[in-house]
Amino acid sequence: MHTLRSGALNAKVATVGAELRSLQTDGSTELIWHGDPNWWGYSAPLLFPIVGRLEEDTIEHDGRKIRLASHGFARNLPFSLADVTDSSISFLLEASSETLSNYPFQFRLSVRYELSAHELKQSVVVSNAGMIPMPASFGFHPALKWPAFGNNRANHKVKLNCPERGSVFRVNESGRLEKAVIDLGVRSDEVVLDDVMFAKGAIVFDPVSSSELIYVDDRGPIVGFQWAGCNQLGLWSLPGAPFVCVEPWHGHPSPIDFHGSLVDKPGGFIVMPSEQRAFTLVIRPFARD
């Protein structure tokens, strides 16, 4: 575990998964879910090379079946440490014999955290170091404490910076995307969180118009998010769980009616040889009295 400090903020990042495990203000107010395995054992995993689940965790590529577990393998592998200072840290994960057996592409996944006095910036670059086009997906998956300050779970909302006029879908209990549009019954730029919303799984804005949101309770803003490179947004929790996940993605779980190849999987992207895709997530805590 590595600790970053800058002004009133400090963050902890694990080598396994290059995962953010803590973000505290004033050294005491924790914003990130601590990863209790009795509920969900992660805090803010990075999703690569897929987002969500495949049908039976397998998919066809180049005439053979390959196996990729839900959200891919990056969140469970140790990254190498590339650079570290008091307020920044960089990690690298590259293709290995272990990854090539399930994902036959020469990838490089570079992750950097930069902590300033007011925000934490995550920068991720997916690179193709091989000779063939590389299909992939990527997603952020930070979990916030809900309730944020030990108060009532009611009156917590997600406020988006744009009216959402696109479709809202649900990820079902099996982890796959249902393409039937759902009605949240709320304003198009505000989601009031409750357990009923997540009783059947995550909800997904696809495409998402917003590139920013604010997590609030009845006392006002708690933390803001700003992202780039992601064209979907997932929100997820478990009924009664003390966390809610805010998930900007480029990619999504396999639709329930999709039975094709990895190259044709909806929602993802293709990285050509020697090219790369970049993604950022900025987390800005708000001062509270």
N, C-alpha and C positions, 0 to 999 in steps of 0.2 A: 504494500500500500504506500502511495506517495502523497504527501501533503503539500498543497500550494497555498500561499498566503499573499494577500494584497489588501492593504487598508483594513476595512472591517470584515472582509470576506475571507473564508478559507474553504478549500475543497480537498477531497480525498479521491484519488483515482487508483484503481487496482490494475496490476499488470495483466491478470487474466481478463481477457475481453477488452482491455483498455477502457474499463467501465468506470464511470463516475459513480462513486459510492456515497458521497456526502457533499453538501453545499450548505455552509452555515454563515449566518450574519451575526456580527458582534461576538463571534466565538461560541455562541450558545443556541441560537434559534436555527433548528435544522429544517430544511425544506424538502430534502430527498428521502424517500422511503428507504428504510434500512435493510430490506431484503429478507424478511423473516420467511423461511421456507414453509412454515405452517400455512402461510397464505400464498406467497410468491417469492422465490428466492433470489430475485434480481432487484437492482436499483435503477439502472439506466443502461441496459445493454445496447450494443450496436448490432444491427441486423444486417447480415451479409453471408452468403450471396443471394439469399432469398428473403422475402418478407412474408411471414405467415406460414401456412401449411400447404403442402402439396397433397394430391390424392394419394392416400396410403404412403405418404412420405417418399414417393418415388416419382420420377419423370423420365421420359425418353430423351436421349440425346445421341445423335450420330449412330442410330440403329441399336442402341443398348439402353437398358434401364440403369439409371443412377439413383442413389439414395441420398436425400437431403432432409434432415429433420427440421421441424418448425423453426423459422427465423434463421436457419443456417447455422454454421459452425463457429463463426468469428467470436461470438459471445462467450464461448467455452474454452478458447485456446489462449495460451500465454503469448503476449506480444513481446517483441524485443524493444528495449529502451533505446531511443535514438538520441534524445537530448533532454536535459532537465535543468531548470533554474528555480529560484524561490517561487516564481509566479507562473511558470510555464513548463510543459512537459510534452514530449513527442514520442509516439510509439510506431512500430512497423510490424505488420504481419504479411508474410509472403507465402506463396504456394510451396507445398512440401509433399513428400510421398503420401503423407496422411490425407491431405486435402485433395490431391490429384486423384485419389481412388474414388472420390465421390463428386468432385467438381473438377473436370479435366481441363483446367485453364490456368495459365501462368499469371496470376494476379499479384498485385501489391496493394495493400490497404494501409494507408498512412493516416494517423490520427494525431491531432495536436490540440492541447488545451492551453488557453491563455486566460489568466485571471487578472482583472484590473480591480480598482477600488469599488467598482459598481456593477460588474458583470463578469460572467464566464462565457468564453467563446470556444466552441468546439468546431474544428475544421477537419474534414475527412476527404481524402482523395482516393478514388478507386482507379487503379491503373492497370492496363493490359500490357504485360511484359512478354507476351507470347506472339505467335505468328498467325493466329486465327481470330476472327471476331469472337468476343466474349459476352454472352448474355448474362445479365446480373440485375439485382435489385439492391437497394440500400434503405435503411430506415433508422431513425432515432427512436428511443423508447424510454424516456425518463419518467419515473414514477414519483409523484408528489404526495406528501402526506395529506390525507383527507379524513378527518378535519385537519386543517393546517396547523392550528395552535391548540389542539386538544379540546376545542369547543364542540358544539353540535354539528353533525354532518350536514344538516340542512343549510340552505342559503349559500352554498358554494356554487359558483358559476364559471363558465369559460366564455369570455367575451372576445369575439373575433373582430379583426380590423376591417373586414369587408362583409357586405351581405352575401350570404352563400346561396346562389341560385342554381347550383349544380345538384347532382343526385347525392342522396345519403343512403348508404347500404349498410347491411349488417354482416358481421362475421359470425357464423353459427357455432354451435357447441363443438362441432368437429374441427373448427379452425379454418373453414373455407368460406369464401365470399358468396353470399346470396345476392343475386343481381336484382331482386325485387326492391324497388325504391320504398323507403320507410318515411313516415311523417313523424318528426320529433315533437310536433305540436308546440313549437316555440318560435321566437323571433329568429330570423335567418342569420343574425349576427350574434346570437347569444344562446348558450346551452346551459340550462339549469340541471345540475347533477343530482341524480337520485338512483337508488338501487334498482328500481324497475327498469330503467334504461339499459342496464347491463345484465339483466337476468338471462338473456339469450346470447350474450357475447358482445364484442366490440361494435362500435359504429364507425363508419368510414365516409368521409367527405371525398368524393371522387368525380371530377377534379375539385380541389380546394382553391377558392379564389384568394383567400387570405394568405398572408405571409407573416402575420403576427397574431398573438392572442395574449390575453391577461387572465390569470387565475385569481378570482376574487371571492371574498366571503362578505358577510353583512357589515363588516367594518371597513371594507374597501379592498384595494389591490394588494395581492400577496407577492406574485412573481409574474414577470412577462417573458414571452418567448418570441424570437424572431428567427426565421429560417430561410434558407435559399437552396435551390436545387431539388426540392421535394414538391411533388404535385398532388399528393394525397395527404389527408390528415386522419389519423385514427384516434379515438378516445376509448379507453378500456378500464374496467375495474371488475371486481367480483362482488356480488351482493354482500354487503356488510363489511367488506375489506377496508382497512384503514389507509388506502392509497387510491389514486387515480392516475392513469398514464396518459400523457399527451405525446402523440407519436407522428411527427412529420415523416412521410415516406416518399420514396420513388420506387413504387412497386407495391403489390398487395397480395394477399393469399389467392391461391387458385380459385377461380369461380367454380361453383358446384357442377356446371355443365362443361367445364374445360377438361379435355383428355389429350391434349396435344403435346408438342415437344417443348424443351426448355427455351429454345430460340423463339418459339411462338407464344410463350406464356404472356398473357395480358399484364399490362402495368409496368413492366420492367424496361430496361434499356440495353443497348448493344454498345460495347466499347471496342473500337477498332484497334488493331495492333499499334502500339506506341502511343495510344491516346489515353485520355483519362476523363473522369467525371468528378466534379467537386461539390461538396455539400457543407453547409454551415448551420449551426444552431447557437444562438446567443440567449443566455438565461440572465435576466435582470431582476434581482429581488427588489421589492419596494420597502422603504423604511416604514416601520410600524411603531406607534407609541407604546 
